[in-house]
Amino acid sequence: MTALLVLPWYLALPESLGRWRVTWYWLNTPLSRRQALAAPFWLSWTFLSGQGQWGSSVRSEWLAAFAFGVVAVTLGLAFQRRLFSGERGLIWLWVAAACTGPVVFDLLRGTNTSAIPRYALTGLPALLVLAAIGLGRMRPAGRVVVLLVLLLAWSSGVRAILHLPSRQFEPYREVAASLSATVVPEDLVLVHSIPSGVLGIARYANGATLMASWVGQLGQRRVPADLEALTEGRAQVTVVRIHEVGEPAPEESWLRVHARLVDESRRQAARLSAFRPRSGERFVWRAGE
């Protein structure tokens, strides 16, 4: 019955994947046989180890391995042959489906989504439920010790979130603050990024900052027609390039030829270029210019 209910979604999946236009190509690296076999176990471990995009230490991962190793032994001793039966069996199936699903997808599509833990994130609640069952079978003193070790193991990742200025060297907050402090209502901020990058800048920008998006992968913008329409009557245009995913920026190249570069800066992986008209105080485009 469940298979019949979800079948329409699978029938529509090829059409949906055919419209994957923004970041599809960066995953087009087929898995090796070894990677395919190891991926489900590695994905499961990423949910528990505390590692992630913000970073963690080897010591922390060993502490997490010790804590969850104790929990796993407790589960095995408590339930023995009944470990995978009854309601627990359903939870194990939940984990298996979440962690093997990306592998099946990769083998069929020639991709490597299995290398990205967030694509299997639906398995995290199930693993935490299993861990909670194991902790519930321990004596109170042992449970407290394991929880303290676990908190210590995960603390390095939390510290990294608090201390690092940005994730993956993309300082959205810092860039938006700089724009809000320097850009006036007569100016335009043109964000060259994928949709999530545009939202990242907009999230922290001042509400008075006039912004426009340029997502090259969607193929909806044209140079020079759209660029002239966006910049008409503006005193300054600041092009922000962040999280581009390898997409060229023809709009910036065109402005370098047809406008005057007045400022250029870089903040980690973000690049900001400010342009003013070659003549006059506002951008005014005429046919042939």
FENSUL-V201360 format. One record per residue. RES is the residue in one small letter. D_LAST is the distance of its C-alpha to the last C-alpha in Angstrom with 2 decimals. Layout:
RES:D_LAST
RES:D_LAST
This chain:
m:64.06
t:61.35
a:59.97
l:59.85
l:58.05
v:55.24
l:55.00
p:52.30
w:50.00
y:50.59
l:49.94
a:46.49
l:45.74
p:44.23
e:41.69
s:40.86
l:40.43
g:38.19
r:35.66
w:35.78
r:32.12
v:31.44
t:34.02
w:36.22
y:35.84
w:37.10
l:40.52
n:40.84
t:43.64
p:47.01
l:50.06
s:52.92
r:56.42
r:57.39
q:54.39
a:55.10
l:58.73
a:58.01
a:55.06
p:57.17
f:59.36
w:56.50
l:54.65
s:57.89
w:58.34
t:54.85
f:55.85
l:58.84
s:58.01
g:55.66
q:53.07
g:49.43
q:45.83
w:46.90
g:49.60
s:53.40
s:56.21
v:58.63
r:61.51
s:60.14
e:59.90
w:63.49
l:64.63
a:62.94
a:64.56
f:67.94
a:67.59
f:66.57
g:69.04
v:71.82
v:70.54
a:70.43
v:74.00
t:75.16
l:73.65
g:75.33
l:78.71
a:78.59
f:77.79
q:78.61
r:78.57
r:77.30
l:74.08
f:72.03
s:74.00
g:73.80
e:71.00
r:70.13
g:69.50
l:66.81
i:65.09
w:65.24
l:63.71
w:60.91
v:60.20
a:60.48
a:58.12
a:55.42
c:55.70
t:56.17
g:53.61
p:50.61
v:52.59
v:53.23
f:49.56
d:48.61
l:51.21
l:49.98
r:46.24
g:46.23
t:44.71
n:45.96
t:45.83
s:49.37
a:48.00
i:46.41
p:49.25
r:47.40
y:47.46
a:51.24
l:51.42
t:53.45
g:56.40
l:56.48
p:58.54
a:61.09
l:61.65
l:62.10
v:64.63
l:66.57
a:66.49
a:67.79
i:70.61
g:71.57
l:71.52
g:73.66
r:76.33
m:76.63
r:79.03
p:77.56
a:77.81
g:76.10
r:73.39
v:72.61
v:72.46
v:70.07
l:67.79
l:67.74
v:66.92
l:64.13
l:62.65
l:62.83
a:61.14
w:58.22
s:57.83
s:55.80
g:53.00
v:53.13
r:53.05
a:49.95
i:48.16
l:49.21
h:48.41
l:45.31
p:42.09
s:40.28
r:40.81
q:39.51
f:37.60
e:35.18
p:35.55
y:34.09
r:36.11
e:35.24
v:31.47
a:31.56
a:33.75
s:31.38
l:28.44
s:30.69
a:31.71
t:28.32
v:25.82
v:25.85
p:25.29
e:21.85
d:20.67
l:20.02
v:21.91
l:20.53
v:23.55
h:23.22
s:26.75
i:29.19
p:30.38
s:33.29
g:31.13
v:28.92
l:32.21
g:33.57
i:30.95
a:31.16
r:34.95
y:35.12
a:32.09
n:32.68
g:32.47
a:30.05
t:27.43
l:24.54
m:24.05
a:22.20
s:23.29
w:21.60
v:24.44
g:23.15
q:26.55
l:26.40
g:23.40
q:22.22
r:18.76
r:15.72
v:12.62
p:9.90
a:11.33
d:14.12
l:12.49
e:10.04
a:13.26
l:15.40
t:13.64
e:12.72
g:15.00
r:16.31
a:17.34
q:17.62
v:17.27
t:20.18
v:20.22
v:23.89
r:25.01
i:28.65
h:30.92
e:28.26
v:30.99
g:29.17
e:25.97
p:22.80
a:19.94
p:16.66
e:14.98
e:16.18
s:15.15
w:11.50
l:11.79
r:13.60
v:10.79
h:7.94
a:10.70
r:14.08
l:17.18
v:19.98
d:22.74
e:23.97
s:27.39
r:29.58
r:32.44
q:34.56
a:32.57
a:29.72
r:26.55
l:24.47
s:21.13
a:19.72
f:16.15
r:15.06
p:11.95
r:11.33
s:12.11
g:14.22
e:16.41
r:14.48
f:11.27
v:9.50
w:6.40
r:5.59
a:5.65
g:3.83
e:0.00
